[in-house]
């Protein structure tokens, strides 16, 4: 009988497949012999996605046994179900578990880790399943490395609060920039910005995302100096707790 196993962008799904945010993803049935009707759907996601929406976005070619879709533009985990022969043994007409399988497609976090989807078991690791993902996160938090982040400087600076609570922003020119609202945003977590002026002169003006609630205008540090500002996340806003009173 045909196998329900799939390839994602030509890669076996044994331990899940990492894909690029916003890129086209191709799912292909690995064994076309006697597959009959092929069923493919998204049956689980992390809390930031909706399985039905992902399924609706699939462009399925039953002749070639392929399905394509555009990966979400944010880190996510998508759990797919592949079924051949309608899930029933053609000889007996009875359900056959070997004719269905699940696998994972992952858009990684900036720190290289994977999120977890609802009902996920072994889709990310054939030996240890989601336990490995969880333990990797615990080990990272224990080491303290996950809490400290060097933000990517540009006209809009992305903040992923799931990576930790410290973000260093090194300003290298006089161009105005925006510190975006954190995405994802983690309720109850503090968020410290260490803003360093390495522009060679006056740095550009900072626009804070609408979620940041400052006690007053932020004073940019002079060239070669830095200033810090601390917020806490109340679930809907980032409330200022304290800031450096002068350049450091």
N, C-alpha and C positions, 0 to 999 in steps of 0.2 A: 504493500500500500504506500501511497505518497506520504511524505513527511510535511508537517506544517511549518518546519523551520524556515526562517527567513534570513536574508541578507539586508543590511542597511548600508547604503552607499558602497555596496560590494564587500562589506565586512560582516563576518559571522556575529550573531547576536549572543553568543554564549555568556559573555560577561557584560552585556549591554554595549551600546555604541554611542560615543560622544560625537555630537554634530555642532556645526557653527551656527550661532544665533542669526536668524534672518535668512539662512541659506536654504536652497531647495534640498529636500531629503527624499531619497528613493528607497522604498521598501520593495523587495523582490522575493517571491517564493523561491527557495533554493532548489527544490525538486519539482519539476513540472510534470513528471511522468504519472499519469492517472490521477491527477489532483482533483479533477472535477471542479465544481464550483468552489471558489476560494472566498473565505470571509476574512476581512481585516478591519479592525476597529480599535479605537483608543478606549481603554476600559478603566484607566486610572491616571491621575495627575497629582502634582503637588498642589498646594492650596492656591496657587496663583493662576492656574489654568482650569479649563472646563473640558472634560473628556468628550462630551457631545459636540462641542465646537471644533475640536481637533478632528473628530471623525467626519464631521460635515465638510471639512476642508480637504479631505483626501480625494485625489483624482485617481480612480481605480481603472486599470486596464485588465479586464478578465482574460483576454486572449494572451497577453504577455505575462499575466500574473504579477503586475507591478502596481504600486500605489505611490503617488508623490504628494508632498505637501511642503509648505514653507515653515521652517522651524520658528517658534516664537523668538522675539528679539531680546528676551530676558532669560536668565538662568531658570531652568525648569527640568522636570522629569516627567516623561510620558510613558505610560505602560500600555502596550499593545497586545491584542489577542488575535492570533492567526489560526484559522480553522479550515481544514480541507474535508471534502466529502460530506459537508454539513455536520461534521462531528460524529457521524454514524458509520459503523462498519458496513460496507456495501454487501458483504456476504450474509450478515445476520440482521442488518437493519437496526442494530442496537447501538446505543452510545458507546464511543470508544475514546478513552482519554488520550490515547496516543495520537489522535487526529487533531488535537488542539494544543497550542503552546502560547505562553506569554513571553514578552521580551521588553527591554527598556531602551529608550532613546533619551539622551541627556544633553542639555545645554549647560555647560559647567559654570559654577561660580568663578569669580575672579581669582580665588585662591586654589582653583583646580579641583574643588570638591563637588560632589553630586548631591542634589536634593533627593528627598524620598517621596514616593507617590503613595496614594491610598492603595491598600491591599498588596503592596509590594512584598515579594518574598525573595526569590533568588535572581531577579532580573538584572541586578547590577554586579553580581558575583556568583558564579555557579557553585562555589564551595561554601561561602559564608553569608551570601545574601546581603540584606541591608545592615546586618550587624557590622560588617567591615566599614561601611560609610559612617555609621554612628561612632564607631571606635576611632576612626580617623579624625572626626570632629572633636571628640573628647581629648584625644592626645594633643591635638593642636591647641585647644583651649588651655590644657594643663601646662603646656610649654610657654604660654603667653605670647607666642608668635602671632596667633590669629588676631590679637587685639590691636596690633600696631600696623598701620597701613600708610603707604606712600601714595597719595592721591595722584592721578594723572592730570597734570595741569593743562588747561585749555580754556576756551571761551565759555564752556559749560563743564563743570566738574561733577562727575557722577559720584554719589556716595551710596555704597552698599552696606547698610548697618549690620547685616548678618555677618560681616567679616570681622567686626570688632568695634571698639569704642574710641579709637584714636586715629585721626587722619592728619597727616602732615601735608600741607600745600606749599610747595616752593614756587614762588612767582618769579618768572624769568624775563618778563617784559613789562611794558607800560599799558598793555591792552586791558580794557575792562573785562570782567568775567563774572559768571554766575556760579554760586554754589547751589547745586540742585537739591531739591527735597530728597531725603534718603529713600531708596527703593532697593530692596524692601526696607520697611520701617519697623523697628523692634520696640514695642511698648515696654516702658520701665527701664530701658537702657540709657546710660549717659552717652554723650557724644562730644568729644573734645577735638577742637580744631587748633592745630599749631601752624600759624600762617607766617611763612618766612619770606622776606623781601630780598631776592637775589637779582633784581631787575637792573641794577646799576644806577638807579635813580628812584623817582617816585613811581610806585606801582599803580596799576589801573584800579578804578573803582570796583568795589565788590557789590554785586546784587545777590541778596539772600533769597532763596526759595520761599514761597508763601508760608510754608510750614514753620519757618524759624521765627520765633517771637523774641526779639531783642529788646533790652531795656532802653536802648538808645542807639544812636549812630555808632557804627564801629570805626575806630581810628586805625588806619593802615599803619603798619610799622615803617620806619625809615629804612633806607637801603642798608643792607647788612644786618638788620635787626629782625625780631620776630615778636608776635603777640599771640596769646592764646585766648580762647573763649570756650566755655563749657555749657552744654545744654542737657536737659533731660527730656525723654520722650514720654508724653502722657497718653499716647495712643492716637492723637489727632494733630498735635503740635509739638515742636521742639522748643521748650521753654528755657530761656537763659538762666543759668545758675550763677555764673561768675565770669569775670574776664580779667586779663592782666591790666593793671592800672597804668602801665607805661611800657615802653619798648624793653625787650629783654635781650 
